[in-house]
């Protein structure tokens, strides 16, 4: 019997999703105090049990479409990596101990932990058995979109702009080097690690490389969009562009300049594509071009510029593209619903996408464009009864419970790291 090929490949935002990495909100989130929430890049303190319940619904919807084995949990990947690669385990512990400035006794404690416990402690920062806090929680780990991006058959390990996310990066590097499903990719030189200073040094003016996955979208087979934003620097974009062109990974790298503002920290907070002909968008920036413009860099050295994201899409991707406006394009609802991730959707396949259930004016806009809107709990109930077949569903937006998830400032696109679409 022929062994199934372990395919790691993403060639478009709406190509049918096959495998994805997620992270269930962990107990470290419950340790965030109001005074430290801003430092840890969480906009609010949350009620963890309800947040986990909401994420479980989200994961169940993904599993209904992809199958349970194709929705991968970070903690499980770390555990399996620990079991598979002793040298990478030691290197990761050394990096974390050095970065967190832990005493040698803590290093020995980590080295001796059973792998199941170690995987949990590396994420939460807390040893329950010893009632010992080793380091801060990493609450933004639920946003697995930011940790790494698959572009065609390469993985780009990102580099966060803020220190609060550095341990996420250590864990991500470990997963993509140590876990068996990524071994061949690493051996083939198809892992691009933006944290390697030798390959991605600061600019001559001292500008650091910083780039997060929410600012990266492979919109079409030959177009990688990268947002120049609060979290992603222009220097990082040009450094990565040069590396991708040298490796002949992609033909066009598109720099999307957006305001340096917390309310639109990544490009996926202001637009996401959900079908061949539909983009969900925040009108002031995407359609009107407010404080925004686009430059397309071709691997042949040609540059093309556009005054707005809309103009780019219509000129380069699809002249019939329609834009579904968050908040139905009406103020103040468009500002409110962009803030609560009304533009941040992950497409399961063309015309099927997931979003939060707290954006009623955006739901009106979906219906105007011919989409049905179905709540996730109702969807799961109908799947269980056999009255809905996930494989044949068309033109449907599935809304997720989001009272607590939405407090963290990230939607379904943020909470998914696709590793296979095809």
VOGU-3710 file (C-alpha; in Angstrom, 3 decimals, decimal comma):
1> xxxxxxxxxx> 0,000/0,000/0,000  1,401/3,406/-0,980  1,961/5,762/1,935  0,038/9,041/1,596  2,337/11,943/0,868  2,603/14,442/3,690  1,721/17,587/1,767  2,487/20,999/3,233  1,192/23,476/0,681  -0,982/26,590/0,449
11> xxxxxxxxxx> -1,557/28,239/-2,937  -4,493/30,514/-2,139  -6,693/31,955/0,616  -9,858/30,251/-0,648  -8,439/26,966/-1,945  -10,235/24,210/0,073  -8,721/23,952/3,543  -7,343/20,484/4,353  -5,169/20,871/7,495  -4,842/23,641/10,031
21> xxxxxxxxxx> -3,076/24,424/13,314  -5,091/25,907/16,195  -4,462/26,597/19,874  -7,157/26,166/22,518  -7,097/29,037/25,052  -4,865/27,760/27,849  -4,823/28,302/31,607  -2,125/30,972/31,332  -4,786/33,369/30,043  -6,533/33,205/33,416
31> xxxxxxxxxx> -3,424/34,721/35,055  -3,578/38,011/33,142  -4,333/40,946/35,420  -5,858/44,269/34,263  -2,530/46,018/34,901  -0,612/43,608/32,679  -3,121/43,021/29,874  -1,744/45,840/27,717  1,843/44,648/28,201  0,819/41,119/27,175
41> xxxxxxxxxx> -1,062/42,494/24,114  -4,489/41,382/25,335  -7,103/44,117/25,263  -9,098/42,773/28,185  -9,204/40,142/30,880  -11,412/37,225/29,873  -13,451/34,498/31,532  -11,414/31,470/30,517  -14,065/28,688/30,808  -16,414/30,495/28,422
51> xxxxxxxxxx> -13,560/31,406/26,092  -12,565/27,734/25,932  -16,171/26,717/25,330  -16,425/29,157/22,419  -13,130/27,935/20,966  -14,327/24,331/21,281  -17,332/25,214/19,099  -14,966/26,833/16,586  -12,767/23,728/16,549  -15,797/21,426/16,178
61> xxxxxxxxxx> -16,898/23,379/13,097  -13,429/23,008/11,591  -13,479/19,277/12,365  -16,895/18,898/10,710  -15,357/20,132/7,457  -11,796/18,782/7,698  -12,001/15,738/9,975  -10,631/15,556/13,525  -7,171/14,378/12,474  -6,651/17,460/10,328
71> xxxxxxxxxx> -7,252/20,069/13,036  -3,916/20,085/14,848  -3,396/21,464/18,357  -0,149/23,293/19,142  0,293/21,522/22,477  -0,012/18,128/20,773  2,496/19,150/18,100  4,959/20,304/20,774  4,512/17,039/22,701  5,076/14,927/19,591
81> xxxxxxxxxx> 8,099/17,050/18,687  9,571/16,505/22,151  9,171/12,757/21,732  10,739/12,830/18,266  13,724/15,169/18,562  15,887/15,296/21,702  18,455/17,727/20,291  15,787/20,245/19,258  14,199/19,901/22,698  17,448/20,842/24,420
91> xxxxxxxxxx> 18,058/23,747/22,054  14,573/25,112/22,672  14,919/24,859/26,460  18,292/26,590/26,275  16,838/29,456/24,207  13,851/29,933/26,508  15,924/29,774/29,694  18,343/32,333/28,290  15,619/34,653/27,066  13,561/34,414/30,270
101> xxxxxxxxxx> 16,752/34,738/32,382  15,886/31,705/34,499  18,277/30,265/37,096  20,003/26,968/36,354  17,725/25,155/38,818  14,738/26,001/36,625  16,543/24,729/33,561  17,123/21,388/35,276  13,482/21,330/36,316  12,369/21,776/32,707
111> xxxxxxxxxx> 14,805/19,158/31,418  13,515/16,536/33,873  9,806/17,102/33,262  7,803/14,374/31,513  7,112/15,563/27,994  3,348/15,890/28,470  3,889/18,207/31,427  6,716/20,110/29,738  4,578/20,884/26,678  1,921/22,414/28,935
121> xxxxxxxxxx> 4,390/24,389/31,089  6,189/25,847/28,049  2,877/27,311/26,932  1,269/28,380/30,216  4,468/29,296/32,102  3,075/27,613/35,211  4,007/24,345/36,942  0,802/23,267/38,693  2,470/20,448/40,659  5,027/22,783/42,232
131> xxxxxxxxxx> 2,708/25,830/42,251  5,552/27,615/40,493  5,338/30,422/37,942  8,339/30,136/35,620  7,427/32,843/33,131  4,584/34,955/31,745  1,648/33,480/29,846  1,510/33,864/26,058  -2,191/34,643/25,534  -1,776/35,554/21,860
141> xxxxxxxxxx> -0,781/31,973/21,047  -4,481/31,415/20,268  -3,786/33,459/17,128  -1,858/30,758/15,307  -2,113/32,697/12,029  0,685/34,933/13,281  3,286/32,274/14,138  4,012/30,947/10,643  2,720/31,112/7,070  2,824/28,452/4,369
151> xxxxxxxxxx> 3,481/30,009/0,953  3,160/27,411/-1,779  5,454/24,626/-0,521  7,567/26,755/1,847  7,009/27,651/5,499  7,867/31,150/6,669  8,495/31,334/10,416  7,563/34,860/11,356  9,222/37,265/13,779  6,957/39,155/16,156
161> xxxxxxxxxx> 7,355/42,858/16,749  6,539/42,706/20,474  8,492/40,925/23,218  5,284/39,488/24,679  5,179/37,099/21,712  8,803/35,938/21,669  8,183/32,616/23,461  5,500/31,814/20,884  8,260/32,143/18,338  10,579/29,721/20,157
171> xxxxxxxxxx> 7,772/27,153/20,311  6,917/27,666/16,645  10,498/27,188/15,555  10,580/23,992/17,599  7,380/22,651/15,996  8,553/23,257/12,438  11,999/21,767/12,996  11,213/18,919/15,401  7,800/17,553/14,474  7,827/14,594/12,062
181> xxxxxxxxxx> 5,272/16,076/9,636  7,637/18,969/8,890  10,908/17,004/8,798  11,112/16,632/5,021  10,321/20,320/4,553  13,168/21,300/6,832  15,606/18,902/5,159  14,674/20,285/1,730  15,523/23,825/2,836  11,927/24,960/2,539
191> xxxxxxxxxx> 11,693/26,551/5,978  12,436/30,278/5,870  13,194/31,448/9,399  13,040/35,226/9,671  14,701/34,980/13,096  18,070/34,040/11,555  19,887/37,353/11,851  22,607/36,258/9,426  20,017/35,912/6,657  17,674/38,678/7,804
201> xxxxxxxxxx> 19,771/41,389/9,484  18,603/44,882/10,478  18,700/47,559/7,801  21,605/50,000/7,544  19,429/52,446/9,460  18,880/49,911/12,230  15,319/48,943/11,289  14,597/45,452/12,615  12,904/42,609/10,786  9,423/42,143/12,227
211> xxxxxxxxxx> 6,551/40,435/10,465  3,436/38,596/11,682  1,240/36,112/9,863  -1,890/38,246/10,052  -0,127/40,552/7,597  0,460/37,790/5,043  -2,017/36,335/2,542  -1,346/34,232/-0,513  -4,365/35,590/-2,372  -3,654/33,804/-5,636
221> xxxxxxxxxx> -1,067/31,250/-6,733  1,380/33,997/-7,741  0,443/36,831/-5,350  1,618/37,108/-1,753  0,157/40,131/0,021  2,096/41,550/2,996  0,794/44,386/5,127  3,112/47,175/6,229  1,532/47,875/9,594  1,923/48,368/13,320
231> xxxxxxxxxx> 3,458/44,877/13,538  5,231/44,426/10,181  8,091/46,650/9,009  8,864/47,743/5,447  12,393/46,394/5,907  11,000/42,955/6,785  8,809/42,953/3,684  11,699/43,778/1,368  14,021/41,280/3,067  11,469/38,494/2,717
241> xxxxxxxxxx> 10,628/39,541/-0,847  14,262/39,188/-1,874  14,504/35,739/-0,259  11,299/34,513/-1,929  12,324/35,791/-5,337  15,770/34,216/-4,974  14,158/30,852/-4,180  11,572/31,372/-6,976  8,734/30,688/-4,526  6,381/33,407/-5,770
251> xxxxxxxxxx> 6,173/35,831/-8,697  4,597/38,850/-7,011  5,008/40,265/-3,495  2,405/42,928/-2,791  3,082/45,530/-0,110  -0,168/46,834/1,390  0,422/49,969/3,433  -2,151/50,512/6,186  -2,390/52,925/9,144  -0,051/52,257/12,064
261> xxxxxxxxxx> -2,953/51,760/14,429  -4,032/49,182/17,004  -7,529/49,024/15,475  -6,082/47,644/12,214  -2,903/45,975/13,393  -2,807/43,480/10,482  -4,275/43,472/6,986  -6,562/40,557/7,934  -8,350/42,908/10,345  -9,463/45,078/7,417
271> xxxxxxxxxx> -10,102/42,525/4,657  -10,230/38,795/3,943  -11,230/36,922/0,818  -14,096/34,418/1,134  -14,875/33,397/-2,469  -13,702/33,860/-6,042  -15,739/37,053/-6,322  -16,050/38,314/-2,735  -13,809/40,133/-0,264  -15,080/41,231/3,142
281> xxxxxxxxxx> -13,675/44,705/3,698  -13,515/47,791/5,889  -14,686/50,472/3,487  -12,658/53,534/4,642  -9,301/51,819/4,131  -9,914/49,113/1,525  -12,314/50,884/-0,831  -11,629/54,557/-0,150  -7,873/54,129/0,293  -7,746/56,122/3,541
291> xxxxxxxxxx> -4,076/56,187/4,647  -3,460/53,187/2,417  -1,865/52,271/-0,907  -0,505/49,187/-2,619  2,755/48,385/-4,412  3,151/45,189/-6,427  6,759/43,986/-6,676  7,325/41,576/-9,546  10,126/39,008/-9,522  11,133/40,530/-12,873
301> xxxxxxxxxx> 11,887/43,840/-11,145  8,769/45,687/-12,288  6,744/47,757/-9,778  3,054/48,659/-10,059  1,232/50,962/-7,637  -2,434/51,388/-6,716  -4,260/53,955/-4,604  -6,353/51,389/-2,721  -6,708/47,671/-2,030  -9,924/47,683/-4,072
311> xxxxxxxxxx> -8,102/49,105/-7,093  -5,430/46,399/-6,759  -7,977/43,566/-6,589  -9,965/44,825/-9,572  -6,840/45,421/-11,669  -4,733/42,360/-10,821  -6,930/39,623/-9,326  -10,534/39,781/-10,540  -12,219/42,668/-12,362  -15,592/41,425/-11,088
321> xxxxxxxxxx> -14,584/41,313/-7,422  -17,331/42,447/-5,046  -16,656/43,983/-1,652  -18,864/43,060/1,293  -18,543/45,997/3,647  -18,243/45,483/7,402  -21,079/47,177/9,254  -22,820/47,325/5,856  -20,607/50,338/5,105  -22,478/52,563/7,560
331> xxxxxxxxxx> -20,859/54,565/10,355  -20,585/54,078/13,295  -21,450/50,405/12,697  -18,617/49,785/10,234  -16,079/51,032/12,800  -17,678/49,013/15,597  -17,860/45,805/13,583  -14,394/46,123/12,106  -13,177/46,387/15,720  -15,045/43,168/16,585
341> xxxxxxxxxx> -13,461/41,344/13,635  -16,262/41,663/11,112  -13,664/41,595/8,300  -11,625/38,729/9,765  -12,932/35,484/8,261  -11,288/32,206/7,369  -12,550/30,517/4,208  -13,045/26,762/4,386  -13,483/26,764/0,618  -14,918/29,292/-1,846
351> xxxxxxxxxx> -18,196/30,637/-0,429  -17,940/28,958/2,987  -16,380/31,032/5,767  -16,398/31,456/9,547  -16,924/34,692/11,456  -18,086/35,958/14,854  -21,775/36,185/15,741  -21,672/39,757/17,050  -21,716/41,808/13,848  -25,376/42,196/12,802
361> xxxxxxxxxx> -24,891/44,936/10,194  -22,180/42,877/8,484  -24,635/39,960/8,426  -27,058/42,196/6,507  -24,278/42,845/3,985  -23,610/39,091/3,614  -27,282/38,456/2,855  -27,351/41,311/0,327  -24,561/39,510/-1,533  -26,431/36,185/-1,620
371> xxxxxxxxxx> -24,946/34,398/1,394  -26,891/32,466/4,009  -25,931/33,090/7,631  -26,013/30,109/10,009  -24,959/30,012/13,647  -22,257/27,466/14,470  -24,314/25,668/17,132  -27,212/25,261/14,711  -24,782/24,066/12,028  -23,287/21,442/14,355
381> xxxxxxxxxx> -26,751/20,283/15,437  -27,839/19,821/11,823  -24,610/18,018/10,944  -25,206/15,626/13,871  -28,800/15,016/12,683  -27,631/14,477/9,122  -29,747/17,321/7,709  -26,644/19,246/6,575  -23,733/17,759/4,664  -20,658/19,970/5,191
391> xxxxxxxxxx> -19,222/18,766/1,878  -22,137/20,094/-0,188  -22,901/23,320/1,659  -22,697/26,435/-0,526  -22,566/30,224/-0,022  -22,861/30,127/3,764  -21,322/32,218/6,509  -21,119/30,298/9,797  -21,180/32,558/12,852  -19,240/31,574/15,975
401> xxxxxxxxxx> -20,073/32,340/19,619  -17,700/35,130/20,570  -18,513/36,917/23,830  -15,053/36,135/25,245  -13,047/35,270/22,115  -13,719/38,693/20,626  -12,199/40,454/23,657  -8,765/39,270/22,532  -8,986/41,222/19,229  -8,725/38,475/16,660
411> xxxxxxxxxx> -11,220/36,486/14,583  -11,360/33,116/12,843  -8,663/34,073/10,330  -6,348/34,964/13,222  -7,077/31,682/15,024  -6,034/29,428/12,125  -2,655/28,551/10,646  -3,412/26,643/7,426  -0,683/24,199/6,449  -2,526/22,481/3,606
421> xx> -5,005/23,819/1,100  -5,723/21,903/-2,054
//
